[in-house]
Amino acid sequence: MEQWETELVEKVRALAHGPFADRAARIDREGSFPAENVAELKALGIPGMALPRSLGGLGVSVETQLRVTEEIAYGDGSTAVALNMHILIADFLSFLPPFPRRNAVLEDVARNSALICGPGSVPTGELDSRRAGYRMREDGDHLIVDGRAGFASMSEGATYVMIGATVDRGEGNEADVALALPRTSDAGLRILNNWDAMGMRGTASHDIVCEGLVVPKSEALVIPAALMKVLAQGQVGGLTQDRARGALGILAIWLGLAQAAFDLTVAYVRERHGYLATPDVGGAPVGFRAEEPWAQLGLGAMEHWLETGRAVLGDLVRRLDRPFPSPQQFTRAMVRTVYHLRRMGEEVAMGSMRVCGAHAYVRSRPLERVFRDLMGGNVMAWKTDQLLQTLGQGALGMPISIVGPAGT
Ligand SMILES: Cc1cc2nc3c(=O)[nH]c(=O)nc-3n(C[C@H](O)[C@H](O)[C@H](O)COP(=O)(O)OP(=O)(O)OC[C@H]3O[C@@H](n4cnc5c(N)ncnc54)[C@H](O)[C@@H]3O)c2cc1C
């Protein structure tokens, strides 16, 4: 990291460990969007940090981006997830072939810290994907968008929405696929403000409904069905060495939250004395939990996962500097890293509750929220078993791929 990047991480760290951590309990309790945190990050140009300087972005290294994300997650997991979903989308757009709307949106992100959200999942509470998603139809020079999708993290802070939709080509014809980038304020687009998860409650991952939203054809990217098939077969959605930044951000979020869970657990065992309300009657003398061998062992296991997680992620980031010998070798390293960090999140979350017990799992203690955020961060990205199977296939020399955090 260069000096200015180190200073940027320090500034974000001061915000995350100070005001973000102070606000986190209220944001979680109310399920409200962390608007103040986001405004403070915008003032530092963080939404455009990953975009190149030629566009007006900060052009930070992958290492700096991940350190920034980890620090934010330490203070507030929701702010980190909302920001990272924006970064993932901006990253995705920057690898698309240029078209005027995409170029204008990326420039707004880079120069003005404008934010984007992407509702790509079925709506909250909906379990059938056949009832979800957006459809477009042609009307002269325009495309008309209808439909509903969900989990649009950052929606309350976003200026733009990335909409992926099918374009109806009439009976018997396969639908094309299109991408549009309307503004959140456009007529015909509504954010439903209905996010109500148990973890990551401040991400504003609301459903977004389109009802007759009008998009000029000149502002959309339409991919014909036949081309889409070829692209899908070539697994163009797979992560490659130059397109892993946003996905790695999720791992940094797990790391930041796991560090918070660890620190809170260490502080707890130092304070916690004895067991039940009844004083020690006839049993062995009780002391602080930090003196108990089983608690020390639990902390040791957590430290093992945390520090090996940090080392494994750091190792991959260093190796990104030079091309991997082959795309398959990159993919195997990526899957191994995601798997290890995911297991770390699972182990540290469970370890914190195993060591602390019910008295830490109460609303008044931050560990309870951090535990839920770690679970929220876990369910949102990749799948533990699938990663293992992919690793095995790679070891057998079978071709493997890894896609973005939303999975296959
Ligand atoms: C905080 C948060 C923010 C999010 N933000 C966004 C966003 O901005 N935009 C967006 O589009 N979406 C977002 N999502 C949604 C996210 O993309 C989905 O939650 C994710 O894709 C997983 O889908 P699912 O929840 O339906 O789980 P499922 O796909 O149903 O998976 C559930 C579990 O089933 C098992 N499983 C499923 N498939 C396999 C398999 N092939 N092999 C082995 N095990 C398997 C695993 O144990 C897995 O954890 C967000 C989610 C969360 C929690």
The ligand as a MOL file (V3000), in Angstrom:
LIG
                    3D

  0  0  0     0  0            999 V3000
M  V30 BEGIN CTAB
M  V30 COUNTS 53 58 0 0 0
M  V30 BEGIN ATOM
M  V30 1 C -27.5520 -9.0530 3.8190 0
M  V30 2 C -27.8730 -9.5130 2.4440 0
M  V30 3 C -27.6860 -8.6580 1.3720 0
M  V30 4 C -27.9800 -9.0740 0.0870 0
M  V30 5 N -27.8380 -8.1860 -0.9410 0
M  V30 6 C -28.2190 -8.5470 -2.1910 0
M  V30 7 C -28.1780 -7.6100 -3.2670 0
M  V30 8 O -27.7690 -6.4710 -3.0970 0
M  V30 9 N -28.6510 -8.0010 -4.4700 0
M  V30 10 C -29.1270 -9.2580 -4.6870 0
M  V30 11 O -29.5290 -9.5650 -5.7920 0
M  V30 12 N -29.1650 -10.1800 -3.6980 0
M  V30 13 C -28.7230 -9.8480 -2.4610 0
M  V30 14 N -28.8070 -10.7570 -1.4290 0
M  V30 15 C -29.3780 -12.0780 -1.6940 0
M  V30 16 C -28.3070 -13.1030 -1.9140 0
M  V30 17 O -27.7780 -12.9680 -3.2030 0
M  V30 18 C -28.9480 -14.4810 -1.6950 0
M  V30 19 O -29.2890 -14.5800 -0.3290 0
M  V30 20 C -27.9940 -15.5650 -2.0680 0
M  V30 21 O -27.8980 -15.5970 -3.4700 0
M  V30 22 C -28.4320 -16.9300 -1.5700 0
M  V30 23 O -29.6950 -17.2080 -2.0160 0
M  V30 24 P -30.7910 -17.7520 -1.0200 0
M  V30 25 O -30.7720 -16.8350 0.1680 0
M  V30 26 O -32.0510 -17.9110 -1.7690 0
M  V30 27 O -30.2350 -19.1550 -0.5310 0
M  V30 28 P -30.2910 -20.6090 -1.2990 0
M  V30 29 O -29.7910 -20.4750 -2.6880 0
M  V30 30 O -31.6650 -21.1350 -1.0780 0
M  V30 31 O -29.2600 -21.3670 -0.4180 0
M  V30 32 C -29.5390 -21.6730 0.9610 0
M  V30 33 C -28.6350 -22.7510 1.4440 0
M  V30 34 O -28.9240 -23.9600 0.7350 0
M  V30 35 C -27.7550 -24.7210 0.5470 0
M  V30 36 N -27.4770 -24.8540 -0.8830 0
M  V30 37 C -28.1220 -24.2190 -1.9050 0
M  V30 38 N -27.6060 -24.5940 -3.0980 0
M  V30 39 C -26.5990 -25.4390 -2.8280 0
M  V30 40 C -25.6610 -26.1410 -3.6410 0
M  V30 41 N -25.6820 -26.0490 -4.9700 0
M  V30 42 N -24.7440 -26.9220 -3.0310 0
M  V30 43 C -24.7160 -27.0450 -1.6860 0
M  V30 44 N -25.5660 -26.3840 -0.8560 0
M  V30 45 C -26.5040 -25.6100 -1.4070 0
M  V30 46 C -26.6430 -23.9690 1.2560 0
M  V30 47 O -26.5180 -24.4170 2.5690 0
M  V30 48 C -27.1430 -22.5390 1.2100 0
M  V30 49 O -26.5350 -21.7300 2.1880 0
M  V30 50 C -28.4660 -10.3890 -0.1290 0
M  V30 51 C -28.6370 -11.2600 0.9540 0
M  V30 52 C -28.3450 -10.8440 2.2260 0
M  V30 53 C -28.5430 -11.7920 3.3640 0
M  V30 END ATOM
M  V30 BEGIN BOND
M  V30 1 1 1 2
M  V30 2 1 2 3
M  V30 3 2 2 52
M  V30 4 2 3 4
M  V30 5 1 4 5
M  V30 6 1 4 50
M  V30 7 2 5 6
M  V30 8 1 6 7
M  V30 9 1 6 13
M  V30 10 2 7 8
M  V30 11 1 7 9
M  V30 12 1 9 10
M  V30 13 2 10 11
M  V30 14 1 10 12
M  V30 15 2 12 13
M  V30 16 1 13 14
M  V30 17 1 14 15
M  V30 18 1 14 50
M  V30 19 1 15 16
M  V30 20 1 16 17
M  V30 21 1 16 18
M  V30 22 1 18 19
M  V30 23 1 18 20
M  V30 24 1 20 21
M  V30 25 1 20 22
M  V30 26 1 22 23
M  V30 27 1 23 24
M  V30 28 2 24 25
M  V30 29 1 24 26
M  V30 30 1 24 27
M  V30 31 1 27 28
M  V30 32 2 28 29
M  V30 33 1 28 30
M  V30 34 1 28 31
M  V30 35 1 31 32
M  V30 36 1 32 33
M  V30 37 1 33 34
M  V30 38 1 33 48
M  V30 39 1 34 35
M  V30 40 1 35 36
M  V30 41 1 35 46
M  V30 42 1 36 37
M  V30 43 1 36 45
M  V30 44 2 37 38
M  V30 45 1 38 39
M  V30 46 1 39 40
M  V30 47 2 39 45
M  V30 48 1 40 41
M  V30 49 2 40 42
M  V30 50 1 42 43
M  V30 51 2 43 44
M  V30 52 1 44 45
M  V30 53 1 46 47
M  V30 54 1 46 48
M  V30 55 1 48 49
M  V30 56 2 50 51
M  V30 57 1 51 52
M  V30 58 1 52 53
M  V30 END BOND
M  V30 END CTAB
M  END
